[in-house]
Amino acid sequence: MSNRDYDIVLFGATGFVGKLTADHLARQAPDDVRIALAGRDRAKVEAIRDALPNAADWPVVVADSFDASSLRELAESARVVISTVGPYAKYGLPLVEACATAGTDYLDLTGEVLFVRESIDRFQELADSTGARIVHSCGFDSIPSDLGAFVLAEKVHADGAGDLGDTTLYMAMKGGFSGGTIASALNQLDEVRSDKDRRRIATDKFALSPARDQEPSGEWRDSAAVRESDEIGAWSGPFVMATFNTRIVRRSNALLQHAYGRSFRYREVQRTGRGLHGRLTAYALAGALGAGFGAMSVPLLRPLVERVLPSPGDGPDEKTRDAGYFRATLRTTTTTGTAYQSVVAAQGDPGYKATAVMLGESALSLALSRDECPLPDGLGGGVLTPATALGNVLVERLRAQGFDIEATVV
């Protein structure tokens, strides 16, 4: 791809997270990285570019999700394409197809099981044949989960401590989910409500597995239970993105020939604290999530829910983004009986500031260090995950951005 016009093209630069990602690239990308911004409206994209530092000479590419020829030209011009244009089930597949056809690496922020499953079914073989690396979920969904399990398994194997056994991610966070994430959730909710086959896929624990019939039995079911964990000495409730992140982690394990272990079981919960306060917070969280998704499922209540939730393109101010944080702690007991934990943590609102860093650094990993990035055995490309497509290259880039990523014996 050395003859491509650009190293990175960011599609969706006028959206809220798109603007944050553009700003991160403008500040952190080396001067010799050729970056372009893309969107439907040239004037709006140019206005975003002109407000960025160090980006005055960045080209603007006009492209539209419903214009196949413009997407083809975009994909053929770039080595790496970033898409922040969602909901992805509604807008994303034509660009994935264009990148898979052109042999162009592709990154996005999706948290939509149905979209990723369709991407796999339609474009896995094509991307494998052209060498395109299609890497979904390169933000808060699902880099902390995926890299957390990845570095945990690496540490356990390096210590000769067997394989991962029962593994739980405990998420602590301050911040919100973007309007784009909420729009994606609403779109998928509509799909599963009207189609029982898609509902079956969305609720399948191994919905993103490359070979469903080869997965081990006994995996934890999705649960909204409130628990007090002896493992961390605190209460936990349901984590809103667990039903997506767990599928990405299980796909990584399968693409790596079940390197995490055949007895590996994985779940995610949200840590709410100790004592009575932690318990009450966990029950309040479970109730709020249940009521929220219930209200979104009722046609008469849907307009009210949409009015009170952030809209796509909206987001918090800089002070609020800076005050956010997340800390994902994964705890496991290995097959040799040893307790380990990994941590992936960062300052910044997880759905906005931290996500922009994760997405930008994922793109720079492929643009600058593609030959050092991993690739699962037997594949020349395909629909991958952050752990299987970026691995330690991304780990080191995120550490350089102030992320805490480590694995230790407990």
Residue pairs with C-beta under 8 A, 6 or more apart in sequence:
1 79
1 103
1 104
4 76
4 77
4 78
4 79
4 104
5 34
5 36
5 59
5 77
5 78
6 34
6 35
6 36
6 59
6 77
6 78
6 79
7 33
7 34
7 35
7 78
7 79
7 80
7 367
8 25
8 29
8 33
8 34
8 35
8 36
8 78
8 79
8 80
8 81
8 82
8 363
8 364
8 367
9 35
9 36
9 37
9 38
9 61
9 74
9 77
9 78
9 80
9 81
9 82
10 18
10 21
10 22
10 25
10 35
10 36
10 37
10 38
10 82
10 84
10 363
11 38
11 39
11 63
11 74
11 81
11 82
11 83
11 84
11 85
11 95
12 18
12 38
12 39
12 82
12 83
12 84
12 85
13 19
13 21
13 22
13 37
13 38
13 39
13 45
13 48
13 49
13 84
14 39
14 41
14 44
14 45
14 48
14 313
15 84
15 85
15 180
15 312
15 313
16 178
16 179
16 180
16 312
16 313
16 314
16 315
16 352
17 84
17 109
17 139
17 178
17 180
17 315
17 351
17 352
17 355
17 356
17 359
18 48
18 84
18 85
19 48
20 315
20 352
20 353
20 355
20 356
21 82
21 84
21 356
21 359
21 360
22 37
22 48
22 49
22 52
22 55
23 52
23 53
23 356
24 356
24 357
24 359
24 360
25 33
25 35
25 360
25 363
25 364
26 35
26 52
26 53
26 54
26 55
26 58
27 53
27 54
28 360
28 361
28 364
28 401
29 35
29 360
29 364
30 368
31 54
33 364
33 367
33 368
35 55
35 58
36 58
36 59
36 60
36 61
36 77
36 78
37 45
37 48
37 49
37 58
37 59
37 60
37 61
38 45
38 60
38 61
38 62
38 63
38 74
39 45
39 60
39 62
39 63
40 62
40 63
40 64
41 62
42 60
42 62
45 60
45 62
46 60
49 55
49 56
49 58
49 60
50 56
52 58
61 73
61 74
61 77
62 70
63 70
63 71
63 73
63 74
64 70
64 71
65 71
65 85
65 91
65 92
65 94
65 95
66 94
68 94
68 98
71 94
71 95
71 98
72 98
72 101
72 102
74 81
74 95
74 98
75 81
75 95
75 98
75 99
75 101
75 102
75 104
76 102
76 104
78 104
79 104
79 105
79 366
79 367
79 370
80 104
80 105
80 106
80 107
80 363
80 366
80 367
81 95
81 99
81 104
81 105
81 106
81 107
82 107
82 108
82 359
82 360
82 363
83 92
83 95
83 106
83 107
83 108
83 109
84 108
84 109
84 180
84 359
85 91
85 92
85 95
86 92
86 108
86 109
86 110
86 112
86 180
86 181
86 183
86 184
86 312
87 112
87 115
87 180
87 183
87 184
87 186
87 187
87 188
88 108
88 110
88 112
88 115
88 184
89 112
89 114
89 115
89 118
89 184
89 187
89 188
89 191
90 187
92 108
92 110
92 115
92 119
93 115
93 118
93 119
93 122
95 106
96 106
96 119
96 122
96 123
96 134
97 122
97 123
97 126
98 104
99 105
99 106
99 127
99 132
99 134
100 106
100 123
100 126
100 127
100 130
100 132
100 134
101 126
101 130
101 132
102 130
102 132
103 130
103 131
103 132
103 381
104 132
105 132
105 133
105 134
105 135
105 366
105 370
106 132
106 133
106 134
106 135
107 135
107 136
107 138
107 359
107 362
107 363
107 366
108 135
108 136
108 137
108 138
109 137
109 138
109 139
109 141
109 180
109 181
109 355
109 359
110 116
110 136
110 137
110 141
110 184
111 137
111 141
111 142
111 181
111 184
111 185
111 241
111 244
112 184
112 187
112 188
112 244
113 188
113 201
113 202
113 207
113 208
113 243
113 244
113 247
114 188
114 191
114 192
114 198
114 201
114 202
115 136
115 188
116 136
116 137
116 208
116 247
116 248
116 383
117 201
117 207
117 208
119 134
119 136
119 383
120 208
120 210
120 383
123 134
123 383
124 210
124 382
124 383
125 382
126 132
127 133
127 134
127 381
127 382
127 383
128 379
128 380
128 381
128 382
129 380
129 381
130 381
131 380
131 381
132 381
132 382
133 366
133 373
133 375
133 381
133 382
133 384
133 389
134 381
134 382
134 383
134 384
135 362
135 366
135 384
135 385
135 386
135 389
135 390
136 248
136 383
136 385
137 143
137 146
137 244
137 248
137 385
137 386
138 358
138 359
138 362
138 386
138 390
139 351
139 354
139 355
139 356
139 358
139 359
140 241
140 326
140 350
140 351
140 354
140 355
140 358
141 181
141 241
141 244
141 245
141 248
142 241
142 244
142 245
142 248
142 249
142 385
142 386
143 344
143 358
143 362
143 386
143 394
143 398
144 169
144 171
144 326
144 328
144 344
145 169
145 245
145 246
145 248
145 249
145 268
145 328
146 245
146 248
146 249
146 252
146 385
146 386
146 387
147 344
147 386
147 387
147 394
147 395
147 398
147 405
148 169
148 328
148 330
148 342
148 343
148 344
148 405
149 164
149 167
149 169
149 249
149 252
149 253
149 260
149 266
149 330
149 342
149 387
150 252
150 387
150 391
150 395
151 342
151 344
151 395
151 405
151 406
151 407
152 164
152 167
152 330
152 332
152 340
152 341
152 342
152 407
153 163
153 164
153 259
153 260
153 261
154 407
155 340
155 342
155 407
155 408
156 162
156 163
156 164
156 332
156 334
156 338
156 340
156 407
157 163
157 259
159 338
159 409
161 334
161 336
161 338
161 340
162 261
162 334
162 335
162 336
162 338
163 260
163 261
163 262
163 263
163 264
163 334
163 335
164 260
164 261
164 263
164 264
164 332
164 334
164 335
165 261
165 263
165 264
165 265
165 332
165 333
165 334
165 335
166 265
166 332
166 333
167 264
167 265
167 266
167 267
167 330
167 331
167 332
168 229
168 231
168 266
168 267
168 268
168 269
168 330
168 331
168 332
169 239
169 245
169 266
169 267
169 268
169 269
169 328
169 329
169 330
170 229
170 232
170 234
170 236
170 269
170 270
170 271
170 328
170 329
170 330
170 331
171 239
171 268
171 269
171 270
171 271
171 326
171 327
171 328
172 270
172 271
172 326
172 327
172 328
172 329
173 270
173 324
173 325
173 326
173 327
173 350
174 323
174 324
174 325
174 326
174 349
175 316
175 321
175 324
175 325
175 326
175 348
175 349
175 350
175 351
175 352
175 354
176 310
176 316
176 324
176 349
176 351
176 352
177 240
177 310
177 351
178 310
178 312
178 315
178 351
178 352
178 355
179 309
179 310
179 311
179 312
179 313
179 314
179 315
180 312
180 313
181 351
182 309
182 310
182 312
183 311
183 312
185 296
186 296
186 302
186 306
188 202
189 293
189 296
189 297
191 198
191 202
192 198
192 199
192 202
192 203
193 199
193 297
201 207
202 243
203 222
203 243
204 212
205 219
205 220
205 221
205 222
205 246
205 247
205 250
206 212
206 215
206 219
206 247
206 250
206 254
207 247
208 247
208 248
208 250
208 251
209 215
209 250
209 251
209 254
210 251
210 254
210 255
211 254
214 254
215 250
215 254
216 258
216 262
216 263
216 264
218 265
219 250
219 265
219 266
220 265
220 266
220 267
222 242
222 243
222 246
223 238
223 267
224 237
224 238
224 286
224 289
224 290
225 238
225 286
226 235
226 236
226 237
226 279
226 282
226 283
226 286
227 235
227 236
227 269
227 282
228 234
228 235
228 236
228 278
228 279
229 235
229 236
231 331
232 271
232 329
232 331
233 274
234 271
234 272
234 273
234 274
234 278
235 271
235 272
235 273
235 274
235 278
235 279
235 281
235 282
236 269
236 270
236 271
236 272
236 282
237 269
237 270
237 272
237 281
237 282
237 283
237 285
237 286
238 269
238 270
238 285
238 286
238 289
239 245
239 268
239 269
239 270
240 270
240 289
241 268
242 267
242 268
242 269
245 268
246 266
246 267
246 268
248 385
248 386
249 266
249 387
250 266
251 385
252 260
252 385
252 387
252 388
253 259
253 260
253 264
255 376
255 379
255 384
255 385
255 388
256 376
256 387
256 388
257 376
257 377
258 264
261 335
263 335
270 282
270 285
271 329
272 278
272 279
272 281
272 282
272 285
273 281
292 305
295 301
295 302
295 304
295 305
296 302
296 305
315 321
315 352
316 349
316 352
320 349
321 348
321 349
321 352
321 353
322 347
322 348
322 349
322 353
323 349
324 347
324 348
324 349
324 350
324 352
324 353
324 354
325 345
325 346
325 347
325 348
325 349
325 350
325 354
326 345
326 346
326 350
326 354
327 343
327 344
327 345
327 404
328 343
328 344
328 345
329 341
329 342
329 343
330 341
330 342
330 343
331 339
331 340
331 341
331 410
332 339
332 340
332 341
333 339
333 340
334 340
338 409
339 409
339 410
340 407
340 408
340 409
340 410
341 407
341 408
341 410
342 405
342 406
342 407
342 408
343 404
343 405
343 406
343 407
344 403
344 404
344 405
345 403
345 404
345 405
346 354
346 357
346 398
346 401
346 402
346 403
346 404
347 354
347 402
348 354
348 357
357 398
357 401
357 403
358 398
361 394
361 397
361 398
361 401
362 386
362 390
362 394
364 397
365 373
365 390
365 393
365 394
365 397
366 373
366 389
366 390
369 393
372 393
373 389
373 390
373 391
373 393
374 388
374 389
374 390
374 391
374 392
374 393
375 381
375 384
375 388
375 389
376 382
376 384
376 388
386 394
395 405
398 405
399 405
